[in-house]
Amino acid sequence: MQLQARTDISGHSLQTGVPAFNLIADELGQVKKLIDRQLRDCCDEVGIRRLIEQFSSSRGKMLRPGLLLLAGALCGPITDNHIRVAAVVEMVHNAALLHDDVIDEGQKRRGRPTVNSLWGNELAVLLGDFLLSNVFKMCVGLESEVTKEITTAAFRTCRGELRQAVQRDNWQLSESEYIDIITEKSATLFSSSCRLGGLLAGSGENELRALADFGLNFGIAFQITDDLLDVIGDESETGKTLGSDADKNKPTLAVIHLLRIVSEEEKKAVISSLSGGRDVCRQKGEGQYDKETLVEMLKSCGSLEYGHSRAKEFAKKAIAALTDLRDGSAKDALIETVRFAGRWVI
């Protein structure tokens, strides 16, 4: 697929980090400007504006609004409501990230210091709440089916985060339970973003179902990959604090697989190390494994490769979901986005 470079109205290329998003660069630029304007115009307080500017300067890949816009372009013309709802979806996601960084004590996000590391947990949580309050305001006047999709996605995302927090230290968590959790906390917003793109374009139920299935499977593949990167990724490349899953005793797919196949004695030692958190990972003690040893075990036991293969399976399901939708540059861009996001496992 050949994509032409796109620029914003100032003539500068909009860098999203996702090559296929060049197709919708102008529209993503409009989404960014709408978010910035929405937040900036809500308050004249100098201190709050400085906080918002710091937050706004750290723009991510805008993956979810990009998926919404591509789904819209696949089904019809992109409208002002697509821009508006794409901004809403991104604000829901960013609110969740602000809260996540507080919970995980993240120090870096998108290659920059997190809001909580610069301004403290209190302001980070309140800024996340501020974003969500703006979401409520921006949803006023939208069609009921659109509002229902947004609110349901936000509800399921929060419920998934709660479920994950409750399952900390549960080293008996099954793979199916893990998939259920990441489906809610991550994949639901992917799925709703794609469905919203089609819904706003007036698509029929078959198209909407295909787009939702695409987003759901892509979201699961994306989260499995993200969890693997938390173990073996490079912070200079990912742009965020890594190792938080182990530090916070969150069972992830690679660890679940490892605990399923090792001997009972090894399982006890692994759990002991994982339950020790950050300090145990720094220093190896009797009957415990340091972080490097755990990574080597995940590699040698095939647990990392197993995670790769499962992510690949869901990515293939995502691409297959688009089979019956009309061909064109938007469909190609959706497929390329899946391949780009999972390029190290696909």
C-alpha positions in Angstrom: 0.0 0.0 0.0 1.4 3.4 -1.0 0.4 6.2 1.4 1.1 9.8 0.6 2.6 12.1 3.2 0.0 14.5 4.7 0.5 17.8 6.5 -1.4 19.9 8.9 -2.7 23.4 7.9 0.6 24.9 9.0 2.5 22.8 6.4 4.2 20.7 9.0 3.9 16.9 8.9 1.8 15.5 11.7 3.9 12.8 13.3 1.7 10.1 14.9 4.3 7.3 14.9 1.9 5.1 12.9 2.8 5.2 9.2 -0.7 4.2 8.0 -2.2 7.2 9.8 -0.7 9.4 7.2 -3.9 8.7 5.3 -5.9 10.6 8.0 -3.2 13.0 9.3 -5.3 16.1 8.6 -8.2 14.7 10.5 -6.0 13.6 13.4 -4.6 17.1 13.5 -8.2 18.4 13.9 -8.8 16.0 16.7 -5.6 17.2 18.5 -6.6 20.8 18.1 -10.1 20.1 19.4 -8.8 18.4 22.5 -6.3 21.2 23.2 -9.0 23.8 22.7 -11.5 22.0 24.8 -9.1 21.7 27.7 -7.6 25.2 27.3 -10.9 27.0 27.2 -12.2 25.3 30.3 -10.1 27.3 32.7 -8.2 30.6 32.9 -6.2 29.7 36.0 -2.5 30.0 35.2 -1.4 27.0 37.2 -4.0 24.7 35.7 -3.2 25.9 32.2 0.5 25.2 32.8 -0.5 21.7 33.9 -2.7 21.2 30.8 0.0 22.5 28.5 2.6 20.1 30.0 0.1 17.2 29.5 -0.8 18.3 26.0 2.8 18.5 24.9 3.2 14.8 25.4 1.0 13.5 22.6 0.9 9.7 22.0 0.3 7.8 18.8 -3.5 8.6 19.0 -4.1 5.0 18.1 -7.8 4.8 19.1 -8.9 8.0 17.4 -6.9 6.9 14.4 -8.8 3.6 14.3 -12.1 5.5 14.6 -11.3 7.8 11.7 -10.0 4.9 9.5 -13.2 2.9 10.2 -15.2 6.0 9.3 -13.3 6.5 6.1 -13.8 2.8 5.2 -17.6 3.2 5.5 -18.2 6.7 4.2 -17.0 10.3 4.5 -15.4 11.6 7.7 -17.7 14.1 9.4 -17.4 16.7 12.1 -18.9 14.2 14.5 -16.1 11.7 13.7 -13.6 14.4 14.8 -15.6 15.1 18.0 -16.1 11.5 19.0 -12.4 10.7 18.2 -11.4 13.5 20.6 -13.8 12.0 23.2 -12.2 8.5 22.8 -8.7 9.9 23.2 -9.6 11.8 26.3 -11.1 8.7 27.9 -7.9 6.8 27.1 -5.7 9.6 28.4 -7.6 9.9 31.6 -7.1 6.1 32.2 -3.3 6.6 31.5 -3.1 9.4 34.1 -4.7 7.2 36.7 -2.6 4.2 35.6 0.7 6.1 36.1 -0.3 7.0 39.6 -1.3 3.4 40.4 1.9 1.9 38.8 4.2 4.8 40.0 5.2 5.4 36.4 7.9 7.9 35.9 8.0 8.1 32.1 5.2 8.1 29.5 5.7 8.8 25.8 9.3 9.5 26.4 8.6 12.3 28.9 8.2 12.5 32.6 4.7 11.6 33.8 2.4 14.2 35.2 2.5 12.4 38.6 6.3 12.4 38.7 6.3 16.2 38.0 3.2 17.5 39.8 2.4 14.7 42.2 -0.3 12.1 42.5 -3.1 14.4 43.6 -2.9 16.7 40.5 -2.5 13.7 38.2 -5.7 12.0 39.5 -7.6 15.3 39.4 -6.4 16.0 35.8 -7.7 12.6 34.8 -11.0 13.4 36.4 -11.0 16.8 34.6 -10.6 15.0 31.2 -13.5 12.7 32.0 -15.7 15.7 33.0 -14.9 17.2 29.6 -15.9 13.9 28.0 -19.4 14.2 29.6 -19.7 17.7 28.3 -18.7 16.8 24.7 -21.2 13.9 24.6 -24.1 16.3 25.1 -26.1 16.4 21.8 -24.7 13.2 20.3 -27.1 10.5 19.2 -28.2 8.1 22.0 -26.6 5.1 20.3 -23.2 6.9 20.1 -23.4 8.1 23.7 -24.3 4.6 24.8 -21.3 3.1 23.0 -18.9 5.6 24.6 -20.3 5.2 28.1 -20.3 1.4 27.9 -16.7 1.4 26.7 -15.6 3.7 29.5 -17.5 1.6 32.1 -16.0 -1.7 30.9 -12.5 -0.1 30.8 -12.8 0.9 34.4 -14.2 -2.4 35.4 -11.3 -4.2 33.7 -8.8 -2.1 35.6 -10.6 -2.9 38.8 -10.6 -6.6 38.0 -6.9 -6.5 37.3 -6.2 -4.7 40.6 -8.2 -7.3 42.5 -6.3 -10.1 40.9 -2.9 -8.9 42.0 -0.9 -11.7 43.7 -3.4 -14.3 42.3 -0.8 -16.6 40.7 -3.6 -19.1 40.1 -5.1 -16.8 37.4 -6.0 -18.7 34.3 -5.2 -17.7 30.7 -8.9 -17.3 29.9 -9.4 -15.0 33.0 -6.4 -13.0 31.9 -7.8 -12.6 28.4 -11.2 -11.6 29.9 -9.5 -8.9 31.9 -7.4 -7.4 29.1 -10.5 -7.6 26.8 -12.3 -5.2 29.2 -9.5 -2.9 30.3 -7.9 -2.5 26.8 -9.6 -4.2 23.9 -13.1 -2.8 24.6 -12.0 0.8 23.7 -10.3 -0.4 20.5 -13.5 -2.2 19.6 -15.8 0.7 20.4 -13.6 3.1 18.5 -13.9 1.1 15.3 -17.6 0.6 15.8 -18.1 4.3 16.4 -16.3 5.1 13.2 -18.8 3.0 11.3 -21.8 4.0 13.3 -21.2 7.7 12.6 -20.8 6.9 8.9 -24.2 5.3 8.9 -23.0 1.7 8.4 -25.3 -1.4 8.6 -25.2 -4.0 11.4 -22.9 -6.4 9.5 -20.3 -3.7 8.9 -20.5 -2.6 12.5 -20.1 -6.1 13.8 -17.0 -6.7 11.5 -15.4 -3.4 12.7 -16.1 -4.2 16.4 -14.6 -7.7 16.0 -11.6 -6.2 14.2 -11.0 -3.7 17.1 -11.6 -6.3 19.8 -9.0 -8.8 18.4 -6.6 -6.1 17.6 -6.9 -4.7 21.2 -6.3 -8.1 22.7 -3.2 -8.6 20.5 -2.0 -5.1 21.4 -2.3 -5.7 25.1 -0.6 -9.0 25.1 2.3 -7.4 23.2 2.4 -4.5 25.6 2.6 -6.9 28.5 5.5 -8.7 26.9 7.3 -5.4 26.2 6.9 -4.7 30.0 9.2 -7.7 30.5 11.7 -7.5 27.8 11.2 -4.0 26.2 13.7 -1.1 26.1 12.5 2.0 27.9 14.3 4.2 25.4 12.3 2.6 22.6 8.9 2.2 24.3 9.1 5.7 25.9 7.5 4.6 29.2 8.4 3.0 32.5 8.8 -0.8 32.2 8.6 -3.6 34.8 5.5 -2.2 36.5 3.5 -5.5 36.0 6.1 -7.5 38.0 6.5 -4.7 40.5 2.8 -4.6 41.1 2.4 -8.4 41.1 0.2 -8.5 38.0 -0.1 -11.9 36.4 0.5 -11.6 32.7 0.3 -14.2 29.9 4.0 -15.1 29.8 4.0 -15.6 33.6 0.8 -17.6 33.6 2.2 -19.9 31.0 5.5 -20.3 32.9 3.7 -21.2 36.1 1.6 -23.7 34.2 4.6 -25.7 32.9 7.3 -25.6 35.6 7.7 -28.0 38.4 6.0 -27.3 41.8 9.4 -26.5 43.4 10.2 -24.0 40.6 6.7 -22.6 40.7 7.1 -21.8 44.4 10.4 -20.1 43.8 9.0 -18.0 40.9 6.0 -16.9 42.9 8.2 -16.0 45.9 10.3 -13.8 43.6 7.3 -12.2 41.9 5.6 -11.6 45.2 8.7 -9.8 46.5 8.2 -7.1 43.9 10.8 -4.5 43.1 13.3 -5.2 45.9 13.5 -8.9 45.1 14.2 -8.2 41.5 17.2 -6.1 42.5 18.9 -8.8 44.7 18.8 -12.5 44.3 18.3 -14.4 47.6 18.1 -18.1 48.5 15.2 -19.8 46.9 14.5 -16.7 44.8 15.1 -15.6 41.2 16.3 -12.1 40.2 14.6 -10.4 37.3 17.2 -11.4 34.8 16.9 -15.1 35.8 13.1 -14.8 35.5 13.4 -13.4 32.0 15.7 -16.2 31.0 13.2 -18.7 32.4 10.4 -17.1 30.4 12.6 -17.5 27.3 13.9 -21.0 27.9 10.5 -22.4 28.8 8.9 -20.9 25.7 6.7 -18.5 27.7 7.7 -15.4 25.8 7.3 -17.3 22.5 3.9 -18.5 23.6 2.9 -14.9 24.3 4.1 -14.0 20.8 2.1 -16.7 19.2 -1.1 -15.8 21.0 -0.7 -12.2 20.1 -0.2 -13.2 16.5 -3.3 -15.4 16.6 -5.5 -12.4 17.7 -3.8 -10.1 15.2 -4.7 -12.6 12.4 -8.3 -12.7 13.7 -8.5 -8.9 13.6 -7.3 -8.8 9.9 -9.7 -11.7 9.0 -12.6 -9.7 10.4 -12.2 -7.1 7.7 -12.4 -9.7 4.8 -16.0 -8.9 3.7 -15.6 -5.1 4.0 -15.0 -3.1 0.9 -11.4 -2.8 -0.3 -9.6 0.5 -0.5 -7.0 2.6 1.2 -8.8 2.8 4.5 -9.1 -0.9 4.8 -5.4 -1.3 3.8 -4.5 1.2 6.5 -6.3 -0.7 9.2 -4.5 -3.8 8.3 -1.2 -2.0 8.1 -1.9 -0.6 11.6 -2.3 -4.0 13.1 1.0 -5.2 11.4 2.8 -2.1 12.6 1.6 -2.3 16.2 2.6 -6.0 16.4 5.6 -5.9 14.0 7.9 -7.6 16.5 5.6 -10.7 16.7 3.8 -10.8 13.4 
